[in-house]
């Protein structure tokens, strides 16, 4: 169970930190370069993922989620770990699948 808790904590932390840091950098990059579509999104993701402003919150969120998942109190564990990680991971994985699907379709034709 510790491995699942660690994997969910890491995935939720990365998606949450990426979302928070990408919001500022993507919109700033779109305004400066006039890029649209997936080009702007890809540039924003790469820029946000390489920034220390991404990794510091990601590590802090991961530590918080891992701590919250190990709580003895069931209500606290559900409210601080399971609800946020599921609400963050499901749309994050869905968006990653959508981007992968669009890239596969773009390569076909």
Buried (B, 14 or more C-beta within 10 A) or exposed (E): EEEEBBEBBBBBBBBBBBBBBBEEBBEEBBEEEEBEEEEBBBBBBEBBBEBEBBBEBBEEBBEBBBEBBEBEEEEEBEEBBBEBBEEBBEEBEEEEEEBEEEEEEEEEE
